[in-house]
Amino acid sequence: MPEDKQNMKQTADSEPARIIEDAFRKAPDQAFLIYQLRKDSPAELRFMGLSMLRMPPEMANYAPIYTGQLQPGTDLSVEEGRMQVLEEVFERFNADEKPEGYTGHSLSVSDVVALKHDGTVSYHYCDSIGFRELPDFAKQENYLKNTEMQMEDDYGMIDGIINNGRREQKTPEEEKRPSVLEKLRDLKQELKPPETQKEKTNNERNRF
């Protein structure tokens, strides 16, 4: 595939992912997000139990598939409440009729479900039996930083604001302007009292 067409395909594939993740971030408590392995992720990661993996799951290998609201009333601050919700999500996305707009496969081993509650997000691996929490899943990739690095003209502008332009460039006239240090040095020279005739004579003698 030509490089330009490949880049266009990558851009088209990434746009829905950004929309889904943005919706998840902006959603009020409580919400969930389903991650599934990307099409280009290593085949040995698919449908594997957590104990069979050589490395912990990495977010870079996953793509966000679907986000939605959770029914209020469940206490997600405790593990029992989170496990209950995860089992409900698993059953919902394994039913014959899945929610409208869902494009992934039936929820299965190797998928990851994120839960948002009380301003925090936890990530849970769908294991061979039940779910296992992944405390380091999100630490491996900073979504906003990566987005900025793709859009910013200057990596020195990575500051949480997307596409705020190049670092200010100096014009040739500005380059010729003296610095503050140079101005202070010139001012000090101007304020220095003039040499007397005697001091001038002594200085000239000291040169030889």
C-alpha positions in Angstrom: 0.0 0.0 0.0 1.4 3.5 -0.9 2.6 5.5 2.1 0.2 8.3 1.5 -2.8 6.0 1.4 -1.6 4.1 4.4 -1.4 7.4 6.4 -4.9 8.3 5.3 -6.1 4.9 6.5 -4.4 5.4 9.9 -5.9 8.8 10.3 -9.4 7.5 9.5 -9.0 4.6 11.9 -7.8 6.8 14.7 -10.6 9.4 14.5 -13.4 7.1 15.8 -11.1 6.0 18.7 -10.5 9.6 19.7 -14.2 10.3 19.6 -14.9 7.3 21.8 -12.2 8.2 24.4 -13.3 11.8 24.5 -16.9 10.7 25.2 -15.7 8.5 28.0 -13.6 11.3 29.5 -16.4 13.8 29.3 -19.1 11.4 30.6 -20.3 12.0 34.2 -19.9 9.3 36.7 -20.5 6.4 36.1 -19.3 5.1 32.7 -17.4 2.2 31.1 -15.2 1.8 28.0 -14.4 -1.4 26.2 -10.9 -1.9 24.7 -10.1 -4.7 22.2 -6.8 -5.6 20.6 -6.0 -3.7 17.5 -6.0 -5.5 14.2 -2.2 -5.0 13.9 -1.4 -6.2 17.4 0.6 -9.4 17.9 -1.5 -12.5 17.2 -0.2 -14.3 20.4 -2.0 -11.7 22.6 -5.5 -12.6 21.3 -7.8 -14.5 23.6 -5.0 -15.3 26.0 -5.4 -15.6 29.8 -3.4 -13.1 31.8 -1.1 -15.8 33.2 -0.1 -16.9 29.7 1.2 -13.5 28.7 4.9 -12.9 28.7 4.4 -9.1 29.3 1.5 -7.2 31.0 -1.1 -5.9 28.6 -0.1 -2.6 27.0 -2.6 0.1 26.0 -0.6 0.7 22.8 -1.9 -2.7 21.5 -5.6 -1.8 22.2 -8.2 0.4 20.6 -11.3 1.8 22.3 -14.4 0.1 20.8 -17.5 1.4 22.8 -18.4 3.5 25.7 -21.6 3.9 27.7 -23.2 4.9 30.9 -23.6 2.6 33.9 -26.7 2.3 36.0 -26.5 4.5 39.1 -26.6 3.0 42.5 -23.7 0.6 42.4 -20.7 1.3 44.7 -17.7 1.2 42.4 -15.4 2.3 45.2 -15.2 -1.3 46.4 -13.9 -4.3 44.5 -17.2 -6.3 44.9 -19.2 -3.5 43.3 -16.7 -3.3 40.4 -16.8 -7.0 39.8 -20.6 -7.0 39.8 -20.6 -4.3 37.1 -18.0 -6.0 35.0 -20.0 -9.2 35.0 -23.1 -7.3 33.9 -21.1 -5.7 31.1 -19.7 -9.1 30.0 -23.2 -10.6 29.8 -24.6 -7.5 28.0 -21.9 -7.7 25.3 -22.2 -11.4 24.8 -25.9 -11.4 24.2 -27.4 -12.0 20.8 -28.5 -8.4 20.5 -25.8 -6.0 21.4 -26.2 -2.2 22.0 -26.7 -0.1 18.9 -23.4 1.2 17.5 -21.3 -1.6 19.0 -18.9 -2.8 16.3 -16.6 -5.1 18.3 -16.7 -8.8 18.8 -18.4 -10.4 21.7 -16.6 -9.5 24.9 -14.0 -12.2 25.5 -10.6 -13.1 27.1 -7.9 -10.4 26.4 -10.4 -7.5 26.2 -10.1 -4.7 28.7 -12.9 -2.8 30.4 -12.3 0.6 31.9 -14.6 1.9 34.7 -15.0 5.5 35.6 -16.2 6.4 39.1 -15.6 9.3 41.5 -13.3 11.0 39.1 -11.0 8.0 38.8 -10.6 5.3 36.1 -9.7 1.6 36.7 -8.8 -0.9 34.0 -9.8 -4.6 34.1 -8.6 -7.5 32.0 -11.1 -10.1 30.9 -9.3 -13.2 32.1 -10.1 -16.9 31.6 -12.2 -16.7 34.8 -13.5 -13.3 35.8 -11.6 -10.0 35.6 -8.2 -8.9 36.8 -7.4 -5.2 37.5 -4.5 -3.7 35.6 -3.1 -0.8 37.8 -0.4 0.1 35.3 -2.4 -0.2 32.0 -2.9 3.6 31.5 0.6 4.6 32.7 2.2 3.2 29.6 0.7 5.7 27.3 -0.2 9.3 27.8 -3.0 10.0 25.2 -3.0 13.8 25.4 0.8 13.9 25.1 0.9 11.6 22.1 -1.8 13.6 20.4 0.1 16.9 21.0 3.3 15.3 19.7 1.5 14.5 16.5 0.0 17.9 16.1 2.5 20.4 17.6 5.1 22.0 15.4 7.5 22.3 18.3 7.9 19.6 21.0 8.7 22.4 23.4 5.1 23.4 23.2 3.8 20.2 24.9 1.7 21.9 27.6 -1.8 20.4 27.5 -3.0 22.8 24.8 -3.4 21.3 21.3 -1.8 22.9 18.3 -0.7 26.3 19.8 1.8 27.0 17.1 5.5 27.2 16.7 7.8 28.7 19.3 8.2 32.4 18.6 10.9 33.0 15.9 13.1 36.1 16.1 13.3 38.4 13.1 16.8 39.6 11.8 16.1 43.0 13.4 15.4 41.3 16.8 18.5 39.2 16.5 20.6 42.4 16.2 19.1 44.0 19.3 21.4 44.0 22.3 20.5 41.8 25.2 19.7 43.0 28.7 23.2 42.0 29.8 24.8 44.0 27.0 22.7 47.0 27.9 23.7 46.9 31.5 27.4 46.5 30.5 27.1 49.6 28.2 25.3 51.6 31.0 28.0 50.7 33.5 30.7 51.9 31.0 28.9 55.2 30.5 28.6 55.8 34.3 32.3 55.0 34.9 34.1 58.3 35.8 36.7 59.5 33.3 40.3 58.8 34.0 42.4 61.7 35.3 45.6 62.6 33.4 47.7 61.0 36.1 45.8 57.7 36.0 45.9 57.7 32.2 49.7 58.2 32.3 50.1 55.4 34.8 47.9 53.0 32.8 49.9 53.7 29.7 53.1 52.9 31.5 51.7 49.6 32.9 51.1 48.4 29.4 54.8 48.2 28.7 
